[in-house]
Amino acid sequence: MSEVLKVVNLTKEYATVRGLGRTAPLRAVDGISFVVNPGEVVGFLGPNGAGKSTTIKMITGLAAPTSGEVYIDGHDVIKERAAAMRCVGGVIESPDMYNDKTALWNLRYYASLQYAGDKNKDKNRIEERIRSVISLVGLTGRENDKVKTYSMGMKQRLGIAQALIEIPKLLVLDEPANGLDPDGIKEIRDLLRTLAAEYGVGVLVSSHQLAEMQLMCDRCLIINRGKIIEDRRISELNLDSKGNFGIIVKTDRAEEAAKFIKEKFGTDAQAGAGEVRVHSSLKASDLTRELVLAGFNVYGVSEEEVKLEDLFMHAVHGGSEEE
């Protein structure tokens, strides 16, 4: 499976002044590398000033890198800009629309710009495509309303529709749920999951809404001070650095159970009030069976839930909320 996005040693420096007219480079993005695969939704996370927006601008051709490469569907963004840009759609910050015009007018206008100079363009196919994306983003029945009557969520969906007039290989979104209510956020999430699952679109989405990213994404990248400091699949959040699950066993003899687990399996086990926390590659069902056979009363077994917020805070701040 070839990547729809490949970022290789990407760096961006800005000149800053340091007294007496001397300049020193400010490295906003510092040699980062990552990929996005077809049908994958990847969250791009980081605190303010971490380098997210600069990276997104370089990926979408809005800023030139100091060094490194960006490939979209195999096309070098610098050397093959036109071919690369044909494979990417994006909504960077707020969608820019003509508010006194209808959604349908806006999409037709942007399609005319997109296909300008294309001698092979088929007007009927383009109109069919516009109607299709209106349906895809859930705006059927409102396409003839002026954009100024739209809610924030509808405007965001219209912005995504603009990016989908031709289904791209890669969709890049910067804070697509910004300012949306819970219903609007869910609409965007469901839309992105549909694009990935049914159309094979690779999605790179930047957001500060960590709980929503955990629901939306297959994988998350965390950037801080210009460097990628975490690349983790959401399904692996409950694994420690050795690939072990965090298992919580509720039992009446926690201290004895912890000792038994350590001796039996040679793995870490910590006793608390009525429970034992175990980090092991063992299946929870196997661990429970051995405890019961050894005479322990087991009242419950669960995997220790780790939230994306926990991973983010630990990666960025070393586990605390203060730098």
Summary of the structure (lengths in Angstrom):
residues: 323
radius of gyration: 24.4
end to end distance: 39.4
largest distance: 79.2
contacts: 993
relative contact order: 0.13
helix: 35%
strand: 29%
